[in-house]
Amino acid sequence: MKDLAPIIKTLLKAKASPLLLILQIAITFMVMVNAVNMLSERSKNMARPIGVDEANSFYIQTNLQGESNALGARLDEDLALLRALPTVQGVTPMSAIPLEAWGRATLINKEPAKVFEYGAYFAVDESVVEVLGLNLIAGENLSVEDVYTLPMDGVDLSTNILITKAVAQSLSPDDWQQAVGMTVYLSNDKPQQVKGVVETMQGPWPLWYGVESNVISPLREAYSEVRYFVRAKPGLRDEAMEQVLEALLKTPGRMIEKAKTIETLKFEAYQSDRATSKLLIGVCLGLLIVTSLGIYGQARFSVNRRKRQIGTRRALGASKGQVMRFFMLENAVVSVTGLVIGFIAALSLSEQFVQHFGLTPVPLPYLLSGMVALFVLGQLSVSYPALQASRVEPAIATRSA
């Protein structure tokens, strides 16, 4: 460590080039750890279970024909037709599909006209739990007696409803199971009684903070447009989709707006997240490469500029190892200074992300791992120029004179 004082003196004398390298390391660290944290958050979001049987399910968006007072009968005919298919395990009409990016939001209030929580609203029939493969974890399932058939707007009715666990935890933070039996009020302030709680079902909007806060209402919407969620028997999804489409298209005037598997729907829902993740990875790799080249270039320049000084030290008895350690230590001083500044900047940037974008703070292990990774990168980048410095012959001091 006897070289530490001369190194610091040299760096203070040079000023500009070490300062630029320190800033480059600090900026790289600040951006990298926050980008890695964002990547981790997005990966967790994309890995969240939808709550339905993804592998065997699909949905069809189609039309019902006839006068408005006859649409309920058309809906019954479709459901009877599809449920009779040999490859179909179950079918339920839904006002919206998880992750479809289309649907209705609703207020979820403990008292009328007092905003408490927001969620997505799903109008379904009594078979929703079985058809979607939801996990009922408290209370009772919907029954045939709970179901109404209306054109739209089931929030205008007082019904028994199911809610997701996320809503139950908001309604009763101390014991979410106490939400069963509670009376809540949706957007039109009609009282709804919580009959049961399902563990997970994602809403239509994957990027919404309330994606898991959902209300499931027993309402069959007999409207000109309808969505059928179909659960095929295990391993028969593609065959079931073909049969369902063929059966529906036998009706004259039938139009199929959409026909997608839930796996495809989930893939499309998170396309922007995957694109952003790739961009963040590219930014991180680019910064690491530029920083590595900056450290390497600065070290090479320093070695070439100080060859006479290195030769003199060699002539005075310094070994190759001592010369190499000098330049490695010099880089270590610059790297540690940049990492300390970057650590503070990274915490500040993380705090801004928490306040304005709702992200979680950067965990301490990410910060420490990032510091170690960048320090090692700096040592690797300077190792070859340091090795070249150690090979400078003592005679160069004389030749340079």
RODO-2510 file (C-alpha; in nm, 4 decimals, decimal comma):
residues 401
     n   res          X          Y          Z
     1     m     0,0000     0,0000     0,0000
     2     k     0,3032     0,2294    -0,0051
     3     d     0,2048     0,3162    -0,3642
     4     l    -0,1336     0,4534    -0,2553
     5     a    -0,0124     0,8049    -0,1691
     6     p     0,1774     0,8528    -0,4994
     7     i    -0,1229     0,7203    -0,6912
     8     i    -0,3623     0,9663    -0,5273
     9     k    -0,1142     1,2479    -0,5872
    10     t    -0,0849     1,1506    -0,9546
    11     l    -0,4633     1,1323    -0,9986
    12     l    -0,5127     1,4721    -0,8354
    13     k    -0,2508     1,6184    -1,0653
    14     a    -0,4029     1,4694    -1,3816
    15     k    -0,7602     1,5704    -1,2759
    16     a    -0,9494     1,5657    -1,6075
    17     s    -0,9001     1,2101    -1,7345
    18     p    -0,9446     1,0347    -1,3964
    19     l    -1,2505     1,2502    -1,3227
    20     l    -1,4132     1,1572    -1,6539
    21     l    -1,3454     0,7890    -1,5863
    22     i    -1,4892     0,8184    -1,2347
    23     l    -1,8052     0,9777    -1,3740
    24     q    -1,8328     0,7105    -1,6421
    25     i    -1,8107     0,4336    -1,3824
    26     a    -2,0621     0,6123    -1,1570
    27     i    -2,3157     0,6598    -1,4379
    28     t    -2,2738     0,3011    -1,5568
    29     f    -2,3319     0,1687    -1,2057
    30     m    -2,6323     0,3957    -1,1436
    31     v    -2,8040     0,2977    -1,4675
    32     m    -2,7098    -0,0697    -1,4519
    33     v    -2,8426    -0,1528    -1,1033
    34     n    -3,1694     0,0325    -1,1640
    35     a    -3,2074    -0,1362    -1,5031
    36     v    -3,1451    -0,4777    -1,3467
    37     n    -3,4066    -0,3990    -1,0824
    38     m    -3,6563    -0,3015    -1,3538
    39     l    -3,5755    -0,6219    -1,5437
    40     s    -3,6398    -0,8229    -1,2294
    41     e    -3,9743    -0,6483    -1,1734
    42     r    -4,0850    -0,7109    -1,5312
    43     s    -3,9771    -1,0745    -1,5150
    44     k    -4,1843    -1,1223    -1,1998
    45     n    -4,4859    -0,9576    -1,3644
    46     m    -4,4597    -1,1760    -1,6744
    47     a    -4,4259    -1,4875    -1,4580
    48     r    -4,7388    -1,4119    -1,2520
    49     p    -5,0047    -1,6792    -1,2891
    50     i    -5,3176    -1,5594    -1,4654
    51     g    -5,5211    -1,7869    -1,2425
    52     v    -5,6821    -1,9821    -1,5276
    53     d    -5,5976    -2,3061    -1,7057
    54     e    -5,3674    -2,1458    -1,9628
    55     a    -5,2587    -2,4630    -2,1416
    56     n    -5,6090    -2,5872    -2,2291
    57     s    -5,8091    -2,2663    -2,2714
    58     f    -5,9015    -2,0228    -2,5458
    59     y    -6,1676    -1,7641    -2,6128
    60     i    -6,3933    -1,6724    -2,9028
    61     q    -6,5392    -1,3278    -2,9648
    62     t    -6,8464    -1,3518    -3,1853
    63     n    -7,1936    -1,2088    -3,2379
    64     l    -7,5496    -1,2969    -3,1351
    65     q    -7,8219    -1,2387    -3,3912
    66     g    -8,1825    -1,1409    -3,3538
    67     e    -8,3990    -0,8916    -3,1697
    68     s    -8,2767    -0,7765    -2,8296
    69     n    -8,5448    -0,9754    -2,6468
    70     a    -8,4330    -1,2935    -2,8243
    71     l    -8,0592    -1,2665    -2,7548
    72     g    -8,0906    -1,4546    -2,4256
    73     a    -8,2294    -1,7546    -2,6129
    74     r    -7,9494    -1,7294    -2,8747
    75     l    -7,6966    -1,7286    -2,5912
    76     d    -7,8520    -2,0433    -2,4423
    77     e    -7,8413    -2,2149    -2,7810
    78     d    -7,4724    -2,1328    -2,8282
    79     l    -7,3811    -2,2539    -2,4816
    80     a    -7,5739    -2,5812    -2,5231
    81     l    -7,4116    -2,6371    -2,8641
    82     l    -7,0559    -2,5760    -2,7446
    83     r    -7,0874    -2,7657    -2,4166
    84     a    -7,2028    -3,0718    -2,6096
    85     l    -6,8813    -3,0924    -2,8135
    86     p    -6,6725    -3,3992    -2,7184
    87     t    -6,3456    -3,2048    -2,6823
    88     v    -6,4902    -2,9268    -2,4638
    89     q    -6,4748    -2,9439    -2,0858
    90     g    -6,6670    -2,6250    -2,0216
    91     v    -6,7805    -2,2887    -2,1616
    92     t    -6,8778    -1,9641    -1,9941
    93     p    -6,9777    -1,6275    -2,1426
    94     m    -6,7598    -1,3418    -2,0149
    95     s    -6,7834    -0,9661    -2,0502
    96     a    -6,4036    -0,9485    -2,0684
    97     i    -6,1095    -1,1879    -2,0785
    98     p    -5,8033    -1,1742    -1,8514
    99     l    -5,5165    -0,9796    -2,0172
   100     e    -5,7286    -0,8938    -2,3227
   101     a    -5,6667    -0,5183    -2,2719
   102     w    -6,0393    -0,4524    -2,3021
   103     g    -6,3009    -0,4499    -2,0295
   104     r    -6,4704    -0,2470    -1,7599
   105     a    -6,3288    -0,1057    -1,4406
   106     t    -6,5387    -0,0539    -1,1301
   107     l    -6,5181     0,1120    -0,7925
   108     i    -6,5172    -0,1216    -0,4949
   109     n    -6,6408     0,0728    -0,1924
   110     k    -6,7046    -0,0216     0,1693
   111     e    -6,9704     0,2476     0,1883
   112     p    -7,1804     0,4119    -0,0841
   113     a    -7,0111     0,7005    -0,2655
   114     k    -6,6847     0,6596    -0,0719
   115     v    -6,4066     0,5504    -0,3043
   116     f    -6,2029     0,2714    -0,1490
   117     e    -6,0543     0,0529    -0,4224
   118     y    -6,0576     0,0072    -0,7991
   119     g    -6,0865    -0,3216    -0,9833
   120     a    -6,1947    -0,4853    -1,3062
   121     y    -6,5491    -0,6116    -1,3502
   122     f    -6,6248    -0,9513    -1,5046
   123     a    -6,9794    -1,0577    -1,5898
   124     v    -7,0026    -1,4393    -1,6071
   125     d    -7,2311    -1,7309    -1,5314
   126     e    -7,2249    -1,9830    -1,2467
   127     s    -6,9732    -2,2116    -1,4204
   128     v    -6,6884    -1,9586    -1,4195
   129     v    -6,4806    -2,1206    -1,1429
   130     e    -6,4870    -2,4645    -1,3035
   131     v    -6,4429    -2,3427    -1,6614
   132     l    -6,1545    -2,1045    -1,5954
   133     g    -5,9904    -2,3367    -1,3460
   134     l    -6,0000    -2,0775    -1,0669
   135     n    -5,9045    -2,1727    -0,7132
   136     l    -6,1877    -2,0943    -0,4714
   137     i    -6,0108    -2,0427    -0,1370
   138     a    -6,2893    -1,9058     0,0846
   139     g    -6,6676    -1,8896     0,0941
   140     e    -6,8980    -2,0491    -0,1609
   141     n    -6,9150    -2,0712    -0,5370
   142     l    -7,1789    -1,8962    -0,7468
   143     s    -7,4961    -2,0926    -0,8109
   144     v    -7,7593    -2,0933    -1,0845
   145     e    -7,9891    -1,8981    -0,8512
   146     d    -7,7346    -1,6138    -0,8367
   147     v    -7,7270    -1,5602    -1,2133
   148     y    -7,9155    -1,2882    -1,3983
   149     t    -7,9467    -1,2444    -1,7740
   150     l    -7,9385    -0,8830    -1,8878
   151     p    -7,8107    -0,6920    -2,1909
   152     m    -7,5338    -0,5171    -1,9925
   153     d    -7,4437    -0,3282    -1,6739
   154     g    -7,4769    -0,5850    -1,4010
   155     v    -7,3503    -0,3276    -1,1524
   156     d    -7,7081    -0,1932    -1,1533
   157     l    -7,8183    -0,5104    -0,9723
   158     s    -7,7626    -0,6240    -0,6166
   159     t    -7,6091    -0,9702    -0,6392
   160     n    -7,3788    -1,2167    -0,4741
   161     i    -7,0292    -1,1784    -0,6141
   162     l    -6,6871    -1,3392    -0,6080
   163     i    -6,3755    -1,1334    -0,5513
   164     t    -6,0067    -1,2069    -0,5856
   165     k    -5,7806    -1,2439    -0,2836
   166     a    -5,6171    -0,9079    -0,3628
   167     v    -5,9548    -0,7342    -0,3132
   168     a    -6,0246    -0,9368     0,0017
   169     q    -5,6907    -0,8271     0,1485
   170     s    -5,7812    -0,4640     0,0810
   171     l    -6,1243    -0,4994     0,2382
   172     s    -5,9973    -0,6830     0,5462
   173     p    -5,6203    -0,6396     0,5875
   174     d    -5,6006    -0,8168     0,9238
   175     d    -5,7807    -1,1299     0,8035
   176     w    -5,8745    -1,1416     0,4362
   177     q    -6,1129    -1,4347     0,4937
   178     q    -6,3378    -1,1972     0,6876
   179     a    -6,4231    -1,0367     0,3539
   180     v    -6,6613    -1,3286     0,2876
   181     g    -7,0111    -1,2075     0,3691
   182     m    -6,9172    -0,8393     0,3551
   183     t    -7,1347    -0,5945     0,1652
   184     v    -6,9535    -0,3777    -0,0878
   185     y    -7,0704    -0,1162    -0,3327
   186     l    -6,9640    -0,1016    -0,6948
   187     s    -6,9699     0,1959    -0,9316
   188     n    -7,3474     0,2518    -0,9125
   189     d    -7,3554     0,2127    -0,5327
   190     k    -7,5707    -0,1008    -0,5474
   191     p    -7,4954    -0,3332    -0,2534
   192     q    -7,3170    -0,6555    -0,3464
   193     q    -7,2507    -0,9379    -0,1030
   194     v    -6,9176    -1,1187    -0,1225
   195     k    -7,0055    -1,4876    -0,1530
   196     g    -6,6565    -1,6263    -0,2138
   197     v    -6,2926    -1,5492    -0,2768
   198     v    -6,0757    -1,6889    -0,5575
   199     e    -5,7009    -1,6948    -0,5173
   200     t    -5,5972    -1,5301    -0,8428
   201     m    -5,7501    -1,4040    -1,1629
   202     q    -5,5780    -1,1298    -1,3551
   203     g    -5,7752    -0,8441    -1,5011
   204     p    -5,7790    -0,7219    -1,8616
   205     w    -5,4904    -0,4739    -1,8261
   206     p    -5,1560    -0,6349    -1,7410
   207     l    -4,9760    -0,3044    -1,6750
   208     w    -5,2404    -0,1729    -1,4349
   209     y    -5,1467    -0,1693    -1,0663
   210     g    -5,4804    -0,3361    -0,9869
   211     v    -5,4412    -0,6228    -1,2333
   212     e    -5,5242    -0,8756    -0,9598
   213     s    -5,8087    -0,6742    -0,8004
   214     n    -6,1205    -0,8071    -0,9674
   215     v    -6,4927    -0,8538    -0,9136
   216     i    -6,6733    -1,1529    -1,0666
   217     s    -7,0447    -1,0921    -1,1003
   218     p    -7,3071    -1,3573    -1,1920
   219     l    -7,4478    -1,1816    -1,4953
   220     r    -7,4935    -1,3288    -1,8407
   221     e    -7,4764    -1,0438    -2,0881
   222     a    -7,7128    -1,1192    -2,3751
   223     y    -7,5743    -0,8561    -2,6067
   224     s    -7,5050    -0,8452    -2,9796
   225     e    -7,1384    -0,9164    -2,9061
   226     v    -7,0310    -1,1996    -2,6794
   227     r    -6,7090    -1,3620    -2,5595
   228     y    -6,6987    -1,7338    -2,4881
   229     f    -6,4213    -1,8641    -2,2659
   230     v    -6,3698    -2,2293    -2,3554
   231     r    -6,1766    -2,4854    -2,1535
   232     a    -6,0864    -2,7917    -2,3574
   233     k    -6,0264    -3,1363    -2,2217
   234     p    -5,6573    -3,1844    -2,1360
   235     g    -5,4396    -3,1982    -2,4467
   236     l    -5,7255    -3,1272    -2,6896
   237     r    -5,7178    -2,7474    -2,7025
   238     d    -5,6360    -2,7058    -3,0731
   239     e    -5,8871    -2,9702    -3,1765
   240     a    -6,1495    -2,8122    -2,9506
   241     m    -6,0906    -2,4699    -3,1063
   242     e    -6,1478    -2,6114    -3,4540
   243     q    -6,4697    -2,7810    -3,3434
   244     v    -6,5990    -2,4707    -3,1655
   245     l    -6,5351    -2,2479    -3,4672
   246     e    -6,6940    -2,5005    -3,7011
   247     a    -7,0014    -2,5296    -3,4782
   248     l    -7,0470    -2,1529    -3,4436
   249     l    -7,0011    -2,0830    -3,8135
   250     k    -7,2912    -2,3124    -3,9004
   251     t    -7,5198    -2,0300    -3,7914
   252     p    -7,5927    -1,7985    -4,0889
   253     g    -7,4567    -1,4487    -4,0410
   254     r    -7,2130    -1,5571    -3,7735
   255     m    -6,8938    -1,3474    -3,7509
   256     i    -6,5839    -1,4481    -3,5579
   257     e    -6,4049    -1,1359    -3,4384
   258     k    -6,1305    -1,3117    -3,2398
   259     a    -6,0193    -1,6641    -3,1650
   260     k    -5,7100    -1,6901    -2,9450
   261     t    -5,5569    -1,9299    -2,7006
   262     i    -5,4899    -1,7928    -2,3543
   263     e    -5,1205    -1,8668    -2,4017
   264     t    -5,1186    -1,6486    -2,7144
   265     l    -5,3124    -1,3781    -2,5317
   266     k    -5,0589    -1,3769    -2,2476
   267     f    -4,7687    -1,3644    -2,4937
   268     e    -4,9193    -1,0640    -2,6714
   269     a    -5,0092    -0,8902    -2,3447
   270     y    -4,6462    -0,8784    -2,2351
   271     q    -4,4876    -0,7947    -2,5711
   272     s    -4,4056    -0,4411    -2,4591
   273     d    -4,2460    -0,5752    -2,1407
   274     r    -4,0278    -0,8143    -2,3375
   275     a    -3,9270    -0,5392    -2,5800
   276     t    -3,8413    -0,3059    -2,2922
   277     s    -3,6434    -0,5825    -2,1221
   278     k    -3,4394    -0,6399    -2,4376
   279     l    -3,3764    -0,2664    -2,4642
   280     l    -3,2612    -0,2487    -2,1016
   281     i    -3,0308    -0,5464    -2,1515
   282     g    -2,8864    -0,3787    -2,4606
   283     v    -2,8323    -0,0529    -2,2703
   284     c    -2,6576    -0,2353    -1,9851
   285     l    -2,4322    -0,4322    -2,2193
   286     g    -2,3510    -0,1176    -2,4159
   287     l    -2,2591     0,0750    -2,1006
   288     l    -2,0425    -0,2101    -1,9741
   289     i    -1,8580    -0,2349    -2,3061
   290     v    -1,8033     0,1418    -2,3276
   291     t    -1,6863     0,1573    -1,9652
   292     s    -1,4518    -0,1359    -2,0164
   293     l    -1,3035     0,0261    -2,3269
   294     g    -1,2719     0,3570    -2,1421
   295     i    -1,0776     0,1955    -1,8595
   296     y    -0,8603     0,0049    -2,1059
   297     g    -0,7907     0,3126    -2,3189
   298     q    -0,7094     0,5296    -2,0184
   299     a    -0,4707     0,2660    -1,8837
   300     r    -0,2985     0,2235    -2,2209
   301     f    -0,2550     0,5996    -2,2524
   302     s    -0,1183     0,6210    -1,8984
   303     v     0,1351     0,3416    -1,9614
   304     n     0,2592     0,4957    -2,2889
   305     r     0,2874     0,8386    -2,1299
   306     r     0,4876     0,7087    -1,8316
   307     k     0,7242     0,4616    -1,9939
   308     r     1,0320     0,6572    -1,8841
   309     q     0,9007     0,6684    -1,5251
   310     i     0,8313     0,2950    -1,5358
   311     g     1,1814     0,2259    -1,6733
   312     t     1,3337     0,4323    -1,3953
   313     r     1,1437     0,2359    -1,1309
   314     r     1,2584    -0,0880    -1,2891
   315     a     1,6184     0,0371    -1,2893
   316     l     1,5839     0,1180    -0,9187
   317     g     1,4844    -0,2395    -0,8454
   318     a     1,1058    -0,2556    -0,8873
   319     s     0,9920    -0,5987    -1,0027
   320     k     0,7485    -0,6689    -1,2832
   321     g     0,4863    -0,7662    -1,0269
   322     q     0,5274    -0,4381    -0,8387
   323     v     0,4806    -0,2361    -1,1578
   324     m     0,1717    -0,4335    -1,2518
   325     r     0,0244    -0,3972    -0,9013
   326     f     0,0797    -0,0202    -0,9207
   327     f    -0,1470     0,0177    -1,2227
   328     m    -0,4029    -0,2300    -1,0867
   329     l    -0,4171    -0,0314    -0,7619
   330     e    -0,4474     0,2950    -0,9521
   331     n    -0,7510     0,1586    -1,1346
   332     a    -0,8913     0,0252    -0,8065
   333     v    -0,8776     0,3762    -0,6553
   334     v    -1,0590     0,5237    -0,9571
   335     s    -1,3150     0,2396    -0,9635
   336     v    -1,3956     0,2568    -0,5919
   337     t    -1,4382     0,6349    -0,6091
   338     g    -1,6733     0,6010    -0,9078
   339     l    -1,8671     0,3188    -0,7417
   340     v    -1,9202     0,5166    -0,4198
   341     i    -2,0546     0,8120    -0,6189
   342     g    -2,2611     0,5708    -0,8317
   343     f    -2,4013     0,4029    -0,5191
   344     i    -2,5371     0,7333    -0,3904
   345     a    -2,6699     0,8280    -0,7355
   346     a    -2,8326     0,4853    -0,7789
   347     l    -3,0208     0,5210    -0,4499
   348     s    -3,1399     0,8672    -0,5505
   349     l    -3,2589     0,7473    -0,8926
   350     s    -3,4287     0,4448    -0,7362
   351     e    -3,6168     0,6751    -0,4990
   352     q    -3,7454     0,8759    -0,7956
   353     f    -3,8642     0,5575    -0,9658
   354     v    -4,0426     0,4525    -0,6471
   355     q    -4,2206     0,7868    -0,6128
   356     h    -4,3187     0,8417    -0,9764
   357     f    -4,3513     0,4926    -1,1267
   358     g    -4,4403     0,2719    -0,8309
   359     l    -4,1337     0,0493    -0,8661
   360     t    -3,9771    -0,1255    -0,5696
   361     p    -3,6498     0,0177    -0,4338
   362     v    -3,3285    -0,1392    -0,5595
   363     p    -3,2438    -0,4201    -0,3136
   364     l    -2,9120    -0,3963    -0,1287
   365     p    -2,7853    -0,7267    -0,2808
   366     y    -2,8240    -0,5726    -0,6295
   367     l    -2,6170    -0,2721    -0,5244
   368     l    -2,3413    -0,4800    -0,3663
   369     s    -2,3347    -0,7281    -0,6548
   370     g    -2,3175    -0,4419    -0,9035
   371     m    -2,0246    -0,2862    -0,7193
   372     v    -1,8352    -0,6153    -0,7184
   373     a    -1,9132    -0,6793    -1,0870
   374     l    -1,7959    -0,3351    -1,2014
   375     f    -1,4856    -0,3492    -0,9826
   376     v    -1,3900    -0,6854    -1,1339
   377     l    -1,4633    -0,5495    -1,4826
   378     g    -1,2279    -0,2582    -1,4161
   379     q    -0,9509    -0,4880    -1,2956
   380     l    -0,9892    -0,7121    -1,5992
   381     s    -0,9893    -0,4126    -1,8344
   382     v    -0,6684    -0,2716    -1,6892
   383     s    -0,4882    -0,6055    -1,6596
   384     y    -0,3432    -0,6112    -2,0132
   385     p    -0,2105    -0,2511    -2,0079
   386     a    -0,0665    -0,3243    -1,6600
   387     l     0,0999    -0,6364    -1,7990
   388     q     0,2511    -0,4284    -2,0800
   389     a     0,3789    -0,1797    -1,8224
   390     s     0,5496    -0,4610    -1,6309
   391     r     0,7373    -0,5587    -1,9469
   392     v     0,9011    -0,2175    -1,9895
   393     e     1,2795    -0,2676    -1,9697
   394     p     1,4929    -0,0581    -1,7294
   395     a     1,7082     0,0525    -2,0241
   396     i     1,4207     0,2585    -2,1648
   397     a     1,4898     0,5202    -1,9004
   398     t     1,8308     0,5799    -2,0574
   399     r     1,7036     0,5733    -2,4144
   400     s     1,4345     0,8214    -2,3334
   401     a     1,6790     1,0694    -2,1873
***
